[in-house]
Amino acid sequence: MDDKAVRNLFSMRLSAFLKNRGTSQCRFAKSIGVSESTVSAYAKGQRLPGYNVLRDICRETGVSADWWLGLVR
């Protein structure tokens, strides 16, 4: 999978996760220690999180990095 495909998959999964959880981008951003604009960029497929933020996302959500990055279904 190329970088753009990973960004698109991550953004779809993040948006669905937030919707299903009933939480806002702002609340999620605070829980992982980043700005709301950063989470917005992830949700729009403009950026991928770095290692430290991805680790925090995994801890907060209970979902593996492999799943977030499309390495497993």
N, C-alpha and C positions, 0 to 999 in steps of 0.2 A: 504494500500500500504506500503510495507517495504521501508527501507532507500535506498536500491539500485534502486528500481523501481522509487522512487521520484527523485533520482539523474539522472537517465536515462531520465526521462520525462523532467526535468528541462533543461538538456543539449540539448535535441532535440528542445525544445521550444526556448531556447536562440539562438542556431545556426540558426534556421529558422528566428527568429526575426531579427538577425543581417544581414542575407542575404537579407531578404525582405526590410529592411531599407537601405541597401547598405552602412553599416558602418563596420569598422574594429573592432576587439577585442581591439586594442590599443585605438582607439577613444572612444569606449564605456567605457573602464576601466577608462580613464581620466574623463569622464562625471559622473561616480559614485564614484570616489575617491579611486580606488584600482589599483593594478598593472596589467599589461597585463597578467602576468603569472597566476594571480588569476582568471581572466576571462577565460583564457585558461583552467584552471582546472575545472571551471564550465561547459564549453563547451564540455569537454571530459568526464564529469560525474564523475570526481574524488572527487569533493567537492560540498557542498551546501553553499550558503551564509548564514552568521549569520543574526540575526534580523535587525541590522542597515543597512547592505548592501542590504538586501532584500527590506527594506523600500526605499532605494535610487534607486534601480532598478525599483520598482513600480512607484515612482515619475518620473523617467526619461522616462519610457516607457508608462505610463498611463494605465498600466495593473495591476490588483489586485494580491496580494500575493496568494489568493486562486487559481487563474488560474495558476500562475507559479508553484505552488506545487501540482497541479493536484486534488484540492479539488472540482473544478467545471470544466466543459468542455467548 
